[in-house]
Amino acid sequence: MDGRGCWRDNVFVERLWKSVKYEEVYLKAYESVGQARASLGRYLEFYNTRRPHTAHRGNTPDQAYAQALAQVREAA
C-alpha cells in the first residue's frame, strides 16, 4: 500500500476536514454559498491562528510554522 492511492497521501487533509465538519459545518445552517464561504474562511483563520493543536504541543499551526522557520534560519 505505498503506491498510488495510499492512505498516507490524504491522512492530514482528511483530519483537517473532519475538524471542519464537526466544529463548523454541522453546527451551522448556511443560508447561501457566500455565507458558507465566509464562515468557513473565519473558521480556517481560527483553526490556524487561535486553536491550539496537540500535535504542535499546544501551539497553533502558525506558531509551529514560525518556530520551525526560525530554527531553519538559525541553522543556515
C-alpha positions as CSV (number, residue, x, y, z in Angstrom):
1,M,0.0,0.0,0.0
2,D,2.7,2.5,-0.8
3,G,1.8,3.2,-4.4
4,R,-0.8,5.5,-5.9
5,G,-3.8,6.0,-3.7
6,C,-2.0,5.2,-0.5
7,W,-3.9,6.2,2.7
8,R,-0.9,8.3,3.9
9,D,-1.3,10.7,1.0
10,N,-4.6,12.1,2.4
11,V,-4.4,11.5,6.1
12,F,-3.6,15.1,7.1
13,V,-6.2,16.6,4.8
14,E,-8.8,14.1,5.9
15,R,-8.1,15.0,9.6
16,L,-8.5,18.7,8.7
17,W,-11.8,18.2,7.0
18,K,-13.1,16.1,9.9
19,S,-12.4,19.1,12.2
20,V,-14.0,21.5,9.8
21,K,-17.1,19.4,9.5
22,Y,-17.6,18.7,13.2
23,E,-16.5,22.1,14.6
24,E,-18.1,24.3,11.9
25,V,-20.3,22.8,9.2
26,Y,-22.5,20.5,11.2
27,L,-23.2,23.2,13.7
28,K,-24.5,25.8,11.3
29,A,-27.3,26.2,8.8
30,Y,-25.9,28.3,6.0
31,E,-28.4,30.4,4.0
32,S,-26.2,30.7,0.9
33,V,-22.9,29.6,-0.6
34,G,-21.5,33.1,0.1
35,Q,-22.4,32.8,3.7
36,A,-20.8,29.3,3.9
37,R,-17.6,30.6,2.3
38,A,-17.3,33.5,4.7
39,S,-18.0,31.3,7.7
40,L,-15.5,28.6,6.6
41,G,-12.9,31.3,5.9
42,R,-13.4,32.6,9.5
43,Y,-13.1,29.1,10.9
44,L,-9.9,28.3,8.9
45,E,-8.4,31.6,10.2
46,F,-9.4,30.5,13.8
47,Y,-8.0,27.0,13.1
48,N,-4.6,28.3,12.0
49,T,-4.1,31.2,14.4
50,R,-6.0,30.6,17.6
51,R,-6.9,26.9,18.0
52,P,-4.2,25.0,19.9
53,H,-3.2,21.6,18.4
54,T,-1.9,18.7,20.5
55,A,0.3,17.7,17.5
56,H,2.1,21.0,18.0
57,R,2.4,20.7,21.8
58,G,-0.4,23.1,22.3
59,N,0.7,25.7,19.8
60,T,-1.3,26.9,16.8
61,P,-0.2,25.9,13.3
62,D,1.0,29.4,12.7
63,Q,3.1,29.3,15.9
64,A,4.6,25.9,15.0
65,Y,5.4,27.1,11.5
66,A,7.1,30.3,12.8
67,Q,9.2,28.2,15.3
68,A,10.3,25.8,12.6
69,L,11.1,28.6,10.2
70,A,13.2,30.3,13.0
71,Q,15.1,27.0,13.5
72,V,15.9,26.7,9.8
73,R,17.1,30.3,9.7
74,E,19.3,29.7,12.8
75,A,20.8,26.6,11.2
76,A,21.7,28.4,8.0
